[in-house]
Every structure is written in structure tokens, then in C-alpha cells.
Amino acid sequence: MSLELSDLDRALLNGDFGQAAASAMSLLTGFAEAIGASSLLDISRAHIDGCLYHGEVNLDFVERLAAAGGRARVPTTLNVGSLDLIHPELVRLGPNERAPRLRLMQAHEALGCVASFTCAPYQTSFRPKFGEQVAWGESNAIVFANSVIGARTNRYGDFIDLSCALTGRAPAWGLHLSENRLGQILFRLARALDSRAASDGLYVAVGLLIGAASGEAIPVIEGLPPPRDEDQLKALGAAAASAGAVGLFHAVGITPEAPTLADAFGGRNPQRIVEIGPDEVARALRQLSSAPDGAPLAAICLGTPHFSRTEWDRFLPLLRSVAPKSGVPIYVNTGRATLAELERERLLAGLEEYGLVVVADTCTYVTAILERLDGVVMTNSGKWAHYAPGNIGVQVAFGEIEDCLASAASGRVVRTASW
């Protein structure tokens, strides 16, 4: 199938909008041809996952586009970088290691991208609307946009997401198209799980289970209890995207494209049905932990994906009520826009005495921030628990946020959840 280009596409490719846009369009058309897209479509916004420094190649790519005068043609937000620019003292890197990481973040800004540096752009003023065509990188953002909002994006990796931003175009392929958004596998939750309807752990476990079992197929979840807030769906999607390749899930009666089971599957039968009961949930959550109850703690890490304002509003009263003073630091990753709001309202004043350490612009499992890596780190995030052992070499204990705070108070892993 040949790729059909519009007049705008050809003008971009021919250099009418500058060399940077031409380079981006050349890469984008090559990608579109490789995946078999027949045309490109307009996008309204982009989110770039290339701010994490992985070596000279991604720095060279972005700096060359900036030197050639490249500018984003649509509103474009940035995912986390490798530095906390607001709290640089937290980052445990020398000047030679910091320099290319800073250059990479600055080069993206030079391209006209918004210095959001958050993995949760959907909880900022740049949130897309239902049906909006976007080009997003960052796995949890992709699955949230598609599933919870009903916007449309594929899983765009480094360089392709930026090429979409610089051209305002994306391949008309995959999850951008209605026919490719129907469910394929049914995950049916047992009624016995209803008694744990308010548990954050349930949403994490379901995400892990559907991610591991779906492959590239689109999962449909039947029987999921109504979430307390969208952050529970955020946790589900982040876990699913970490454990597998999920870019879209449907939760019957909850997510916008699945008001009924028939709607989720478009009237078709599921390819297969997977039953999820209490035993499966318990097993999935146990696999997140490599440390036993009672193990000495080095730190607590929360906010992966970044804490929303709603999560802060729930967390801060819990922190004050527990008032941990064991010396265990409680790192909370959050977006700089959310942090600015909290600081304007002076909601964080004095909380350092409880061990609170706020991290912005990055995340503690990708940047050298933790003071100690020789003990157990506890988290309520399925994504953090999944990636941190490999990324930074720590032992992990997973628990509900209440258990994380109780553990911070005791200095040891405490879990009361009965999973």
C-alpha cells in the first residue's frame, strides 16, 4: 500500500517550512510506509517522551533540529527529564553527567515545546478531549488518553513523537482509527472482588494482569468496581502499560467507549475470556515485592505516574495524621504545575519534618536521587515497583498508601492489606 501525501505533507517534505520540518517529515513518512499507513492525519497536540538522556544520539537529534530552526506546529508538552530543575540539589550527578541531560531538556524547549516535564500531561491544562487526535509518547499517558479520555494516539517512541510535533501530522493507522479500537480479550472480574472496591491495589493488580496477558490485543474489563477517582484508572493503565504493550483498555460502564459490553466489542465475540479472582489479584501484587514484611526501609517513593492535585489532597491529611519521624524519606514525584499550585497555597510548609521530599521534572526510578540504595524502598505504584529493581537496583515492597506511611513511621515494611 502506497502512502498518499497531502499538499501540506509534500510542502513540509520539500523544505517549504524549513529544513527541520523537512527532516521530521522525511522520518515520519518513512515510518508511515514501514507500518503500512495509507495516509497521514492532522493532530491537535503532542507529548514528547525524549527528554530522558540515554546517550549522545538523542541529544544530537534534538539539537540538530533546534539548530535548523525547528518549531513545534502544535501545542507540545514534555515528559520527565533526567534532572529536577526546580530542586537541583536532589540530583546525585556530577557536573559532567548533568551537562548533557540539561542540554537535552533545553533543546526541547528551544523547539517550542512546553516545559511541563511531567508524565501526566492529561492532568494539566493541556488535557485533550474525547475523540481528539494526538501524538503522545510515555506509556502511561498513551493508555490514559486512549482509555480514560477517549482521545486517540498510538504508542509513539522517541524521534517519531517529535517528528509528529514538528509537522502536526501522524500516520492514519492503529488506534487513530475507529475500527482498530474495539476490544479483543475479555477480562471478567469475580464478584468476590467487590468487597475491595475502594482498594488502590485492586486497580494496580488488574492493570498488571491485563498487561501481562493481552500482548498487543485490546483488553476489555467487566466487573471493575467504580473507581474513587480517575487516579485509580491512571494506576491501572500505568501498570498495564508497564507489564505489557497495552495502549488502550475498555472498562465496561466506566470508560467512554465502553458503556456496555457490546459497545466495547462492537458486537463481536471476544477472542478469549480470562477470569480474574482474588487469588489472581493477590498473586500479581505479591510479585511486585522482593522484600518481606518487617524489612528495614531506606525510602518511600510515591507519585509514579506523577501525583495529581487530587492525590495530594488525599495524601497530605494522611501524612499529617501519621506524622512519621523515623528518618525514612518520603519522596513524592509530581508535575511542576501541580507543585506551583501547592506552593501558592502553602500546603507543603513544614512537612519536611515528616520526611517529605518533593521531586519535580523527573522520577526517582530514572534519576539518581535516592540517598540510599542498600535498603528496601516501598511504593504504592505498580509502575515504580515494576521498573525500579532493574533501573536502580533496589529491593521493592509494594503496599497501599496507608501502609507506605505506616512503614515510614516504623522504619520497617508494614502491610495491613489482606491480599
Secondary structure, DSSP 8 states (H G I E B T S, - for coil): ---B--HHHHHHHTTTT-HHHHHHHHHHHHHHHHHT-SBEEE-SEEEE---S--SHHHHHHHHHHHHTT---SS-EEE---SS-SSSGGG----HHHHHHHHHHHHHHHHTT-B----S-GGGSTT---TT-BEEE-SHHHHHHIIIII--B-----TTHHHHHHHHTEEES-GGGSGGG-S--EEEEE-GGGGGGTT-HHHHHHHHHHHHHHHTTS-EEEES----SSHHHHHHHHHHHHHHS--S--EETTTSTT-SSHHHHHTT---SEEEEE-HHHHHHHHHTT--S-TT-BEEEEEEEEEEE-HHHHHHHHHHHHHH---SS--EEEEE-HHHHHHHHHTT-STTGGGGTEEEEESS-TTTSS--S--SSEEEES-HHHHHHHHHHH--EEEE--HHHHHHHHHHTB-------
